[in-house]
Amino acid sequence: MFQNLSERLTQTLRSVTGQAKLTEDNIKGTLREVRMALLEADVALPVVKEFVNSVKERAVGTEVTKSLTPGQVFVKIVNEEMVKVMGEANEELNLAAQPPAVVMMAGLQGAGKTTSVAKLSRLLRERQKKKVLVVSADVYRPAAIKQLETLADEVEVDFYPSSPDQDPVDIVNAATQHARIQHHDVLLVDTAGRLHVDGEMMDEIKRLHAAVKPVETLFVVDAMTGQDAANTARAFNEVLPLTGVILTKADGDARGGAALSVRHITGKPIKFIGMGEKTDALEPFHPDRIASRILGMGDVLSLIEEAEHKIDKDKAEKFAQKIKKGRGFDLEDFHEQIQQMKNMGGMMGMMQKLPGMGQLAEAAQSANAEKGISQMEAIINSMTPHERRHPDVISGSRKKRIAAGSGTQIQDVNRLLKQHKQMAKMMKKFSGKGGMSKMMRGMKGMLPPGMGGGPGGPGGGLPPGLGGGGGFPFK
């Protein structure tokens, strides 16, 4: 996410040098680079101008304390101004209304409205324990109604049926009445989109808004359209009283222009950010955390929140107890750790949220580390339950069968077994007295060069393609 902007800014901000005070001279070149980085990221020009001026105004004359470098002080200022541009803090949905609270989605065709309805309904059901009903008022796009019905079934929320020959206002009025009778807390309305902003679409959506009086009107916009996203949001905001924005496809946006422009241009907060195609890939938008990610400082809070929602606590607890009692770490456990990591967005998703790991995540991506993890999973899936629990029984003929079943080579199976053996040894250390410190020392030895491990380490603590052989347990 926002790799290009992140890379440019982190390189630029390292170059600030000087003594006890930030001056115009020692930040002049850096400010020019910051301006160029933002323009290249497709941030709207008025936003760039105001941002650079605010940073300059705050930075010039700032004293540098002994414990910090001028670069660190400057990064702190840039970070704070970036947070200010994107909206200070996360603004939650305001669902304080007589049930059902109606939330209407608006936006252009292809922005991801229907998928966002499903993602948001899942988030409301799982995290806020709301009873949710979804309805499609999109009577123009072929299969739009069927798509929402399929997604509603997938995320386990109720769906109100509609058909293309109905009037959108009638559809939503009937859905509201149904939601009231069935005691739904929230009604999410998917509306029709167009390929561009036109008068006919705006008139219809205004009529729909006036009829249903939603408590939230969210504009769904594709992050990859850059500052165009902010301009389209402004056009919608002129005819609809928008309450917030959902920024979709942010995981594929290397630039970040939309995230930095939308709030400034529309005056409306970004409430959610879409980080992938899966129905759980919607996150509340926290400006401070996004700014941290852009500046390469990680986003540990989001990582912790994801862990709370996506990791099976019972399985994690059983695994921890098993290791503490010294019962051994078999390939079933290894498989479970891979699953847990995939639930957390895979290795890339996790590493991008860890401080200072952005560049390593990029290196891992180019080395196709995710493919290595999928390969591990395929190999373990080709084993019998007995082989997973007792890896020592895997002989040459069994390896041949496992390789054929997983579409891999025998050396890939050997590599996986070696990785597992290394991790099992590490887990054994963990189960004894002073286990945690021993385990950390073991992990350091397994890391590839440049991450605390030596060139002669036993193959690296990360999957193939990231520098070697070991696998990271995740609990």
N, C-alpha and C positions, 0 to 999 in steps of 0.2 A: 504493500500500500504506500503510495506517494514516494516510491523509491528515488525517482529522479530529483525531486525537491529535497528530500532528506539527504541524499548524497552531496548535492551542491552546497546546501547550507552547512552541513557538518564539516566539510572541507574548508569552506570559507571562514567559518567562525573560529577554526583552530589558528587562523593566521593573525588574530589580533594580539599584538605584543606591545610592550611599553612598561612604564614604571608604576608610579603610585596613583596615576590618574588617567581616566579615559579622556582623550582629547580629539578635536576634529581631525588632526593629522593622523593619529594612529587608528581611527575607525573609518576614515574617508574611503579608502580602497575597499574595505570590507562592506560598507554600506552600498557601494556601487555593485559589488558582487551579489549582495542580498537582493537588490533591486532586480538585477538580471535574472537571478534564480527564480524569483516570484513571477516575473513576466514570462519566462520560459515554461513555468508551471501553469500558464494560462490563467493567472489571477487577474481579475479586472483592474484596469489602470487606476481608477480612483482609489481602490483598496490599497494598491501598491504604494501610491503617493502618500496616503495618510499613514500607512504602516511605517514606511521609511522615515517620515518626518517625526512621528511619535518616538521611534527608537532613537533617532539622533538627538531629539530634545531631552530625552531622559538620560542618554548615555554621556553626552559631553559634560565634563566636570565631575562625573561620579568618582568618588574616592575608591581605590582598590585596597581592601584590607589585606593584612599580611598573609592570611590563610588562603587567599584566593589569587588567581592570576587574572590579568586584564581580560583574557579570553573567556574565563569562567563568568566574570561579572557581566560581560557583554551577552553571553549566551543566556544568562538569567533574565536580562532585560528583553531580549528577543523572544524568549519563551513567554514571558508575562504579556507582552504586546500581542503575540499570536493568540493567546488565550482570550484576550480582550476582543480581538477581531472576530473570533468564532463564537463568542457569547458567554464568557465568564464561567458558567456552570451548566450542568445538564438540566433541562426543563422537562419535567415529567408530563404525561398526559393528564389533563384535568377531567376526570370522570365523575366529578361531584355533581350529579344531576339525578332527577327522578328516573329510575331505571325504566327502559334501557337508555344508557348514555350512547348517543349516536355519533359514530366517528366516520367521516366521509373522506374518501381518497380521491384526489384529482391529479391530473398530469397528462403528458403526451403519450401517444401510443408507443409501446416498446420500452417505457421507462421502468417497468416492473411493478405496476400497481397491483395486479392480481396476486403475484407472488408475495408482495409486501403485505397484502391483506392476510394471507395465510400465515406468514411469519409473525405478524403482530398478534394475530389471534392466538397463536401458540404461546407467545411470550406472556400474553395476558392470562391465559389459562394456567400455565405452569408456574409463573412467578408471582402473579397477583391473585390466583385462585378465582378468576372471574368465569362466570358462565357466559360463553360468547356465541352469538349468532352471526353468520355472514350471509350477504346477499349480493347478487350481481345485477346492476342496473345498466350493464353494457349490452344493449340490444343490437349493436351493429357488427361487432367483431365475431366472425364465425367461431364457434366453440368456446367463446369466453365464459359462458355460463357453466358449461360442462367442465372446463378447466378449474373453475373455482370449486365446483362440487367435488372433484377428485382431490384437490388440495385440502378441502375442509375435512374430508374423510381421513386423509393422511395425518393431519394435525389434531384429529379427534375433537372437532368443534361442530356445532350444528349448522346446517345449510338450509336456507329458505329458497325453494325452487322458483324460477321465473322463466319466461319464454320470450323469444325475439319479437313476438307480435304484441307485447304489452307496452304500455307507456311507462317510462322510467319512474315518474312520480307515483303512479299507481302501485308499481312494484314495491317501492320503498315504504309507502304508507301501509301496505298490507304486511310487509315484513316487521314494521314497527309495532303494529297491532299484535302480531303473532308473538313477538319478543316480550311484549307486556303481559300477555296471557300466560306464556310459558316461564315467566320470571327470569328472563335473561338479564344479565348485568350490563352487557355491551352489545351493540349492533354495529358491525363494520360494513360499510357500503362501498362496493367497487363500482366506479363510474366509467363511462366510455371515454376513450382517448381519441385523439386525432394525430395525424402525422405532423401537423403544425397548428399554431394558435389561429382559430378562425371564429368569426362572429357567431355562426350557427351553434358551434360547440359551447361557446361561452354563454349564449342565451339559455341553452338547455341546462347547463350546470348551475346557472343562477336560479332558474326555475326550480330545480331539484333542491338546491340549498334552502331556498325560501320555504319550500314545502316541509322539509324534514327538520329544519333548525338544528343542525348538529352542534354538539358541544366542542368538537374538534374537527377542523377541516385541514387535512394534511396534504401538502403538495409533494408528490413522489417524483423525484428527478434523478436522471442518470449522471453519476459523478464524472463519467468519462467525457461528457460534453463540455467540461471546463466552465469558463465564464458564461457560455451560452446557457448553462443550467441556471445561473443566477438571473440572467436576463429574462428567461422564460418564466421563472418563479415570480419576477416582478410583474410581468404581463398578467399572470393569473391573479396576483395579489391586488391588482387594480380593479378587478371585477368580482373577486371573491374575498371575503374576510378570512384569509388563511390564519391558522393558529400555529403552524409549524411545518417543518420540512422533513421528509425521509430521503436520505441520500443513498441511492442504490449503486451496486457494482463498484463499491470503493476498493474492493480487493483487486480489481483489474485496473485501477487508476494509478498510473505511475506519477502523475503530475500533482494533483491536489488542489487545482485552481478553484473547483466548485466549493470544496470545504471551506476555503479561505475567503470566498466571495459572497456566498449566499446570505449570510447574516447581515453583512454590511449593506448590500444592495436592497434586500427586501425588508430588513428590520425584523424578520421572523427567525426564531431559533431553529436550528437543526435538532430534531428530537431523537431521531434514530439513524443508524448507519448500517447499510447492508454489506455484509462481508463474505458473500458466497451464495451459491445456488441452493444449498440445503435449507430446509424450513427452520432450522435453529440458528441460521447465520444472520441474525439481526441483533445489533447491540445498541443500548442507549448511547447517545452521542455525548461524550464528556470532553469539552474543549481542552481542558488541562491535560488529559491523557493523550489526546490526538496530537497536541503540540509536542508532548514528550516523545511520542513515536517519531514525529517528523524530524526532531532534533537529535534522534539517535539515543534518547535517554530511556527508552523502553516504556512499558506500561504494565507494571507488575500488578496493580490493583485490578485491572481487567482480567489478567491471567488468573488471579485468585478467585474473582467472581465466577469466571468460567468453570474453574475447578469445582466450586461449590455446586454449580448447577448441572454440570455434565459428568462428573465422576460418580460412579456408583459407590456410595459410602460403605455399604455393607461388604461389597467385594474388597474394597481397599482395606477395611478393618480386618477382614479374614486373612488377607494377604500379609498384613503387618504382624498379626498374631502368629501366623505360620512361620514367618522369618524369625521372629523373636524366640520362638520355641525351638529353633534350629532344625525344622523339619525338611529343609532343603528347598531348592528353587528349581522346579521342573519346567518343561517346555509349555505346559498348560499355563503356568504363571507368566512365562515370557510372552505367550500369545495374548494373555489378558492385558499385560502392560502396553503392548502394541495397540490394542483396541482402545485403551484409555487415552493414549496419546492421539489417536485418530479422532476421537471424540472432542479433543481439545483443539482441533483444527490442524492436526498433523505437526510435524517437526517445524515447518516454516511458520505456521501460525503461532506456535509457542515461542520460537526463537526471536521473532520480530517484536515480541512484547517484553523481551528481556533486555536490560540496559547493556548497551555496547555490543549487542549481538546482531545488529542489522546487517553489517557487511558480511558476517559469517553466514547469515541466513541466505544472502544473495549467492555466496560461494557455494553453499549447499544446494541451492536451487539449480545453479548452472551445472553442478556435478550430479544432478538428478537423484538427490538423497531420498526423496519420497518414493521413487521407483524401487530403491533398495529396501525400504520398509515393506512395500507391497510384496516384494519378492520373498522376504522373510515370512510374511503371513501365508503366502501360497505354499511355501515349503512345509510349514507346520501343519497347515490344513491337509496336506497330502499324507500325513502320518496317521497311524492308528492311535486310538486313545492310550493303549498300552505303551507305544513308543514315546508318546509325549510325556507320560509319567515316568518312564524308565529309559532315558536317552541312551544309556549304556548298551542296550540290546540292539542298537541300530548297526547292523553289520554291512559289509560291502554290497550284498544282494539287496538288502533293504534300502540302502542309499540309492541304488540304481532305480528301484521302483519309485521312491519318493521324488527323485529328480525328474523321471518321466511323467509322473502324475502332476507335478507343479510347473512343468515346462521350463525347467532349469538344468544346470549342469551338476555333476557330482561334486565338483569343487565348490559350488555355491552351497550345497548341503553341508559339506565339510566346514565351510566358513561359519555357517550358522551354528553348528554344533560347538565349534571352538569359541564363538562369542558367548554361547550359553554357558559353557564351562567356566569362562572367565567371570561371568556375572554370578554364577553359583558360588564360586570361591569368595567373591566380594560379599555376597549375602551371608555367607557362613561367618565371615569376620563381623558382620553387623549384628549377628545373633549373640555374640559373646560379650564379655565385659569391656566397656569402653568402645563398643562397636561402632558408634557413629563416627568418631574421629578416625578409626581405622578405615572405615568405609570411604570417607572423604579422601584420605590419602590414596586409597586404591583407585578411586575415580580419577584423581589427578594424574596418576600414572597411566591411566588408560586414555587420557585425552590426547588428541593429535598435537604436533608441534605448533606453537603459537597460541595454545589455549591452556598452557600450564603443564603439558606433557612433553616428554623428551622425544628426540628422534628415534630412540631405541625402545620406545614403549611397546607394549604387547599388541599393537595393531589399532589403537584408537578407540575411544569410548563412544563413537558415533557410528551409524550404519555405513555400509559400503558407499563410496562416493563422497563421503565427508572426511575422508582421511583414514579410514580403517575399519577395524573389525568389531569393536564392542558395541553393545546396545544399551541405551539409557533406560533404567527402570523408571516408571512413573507411578507414583501412588497418590 
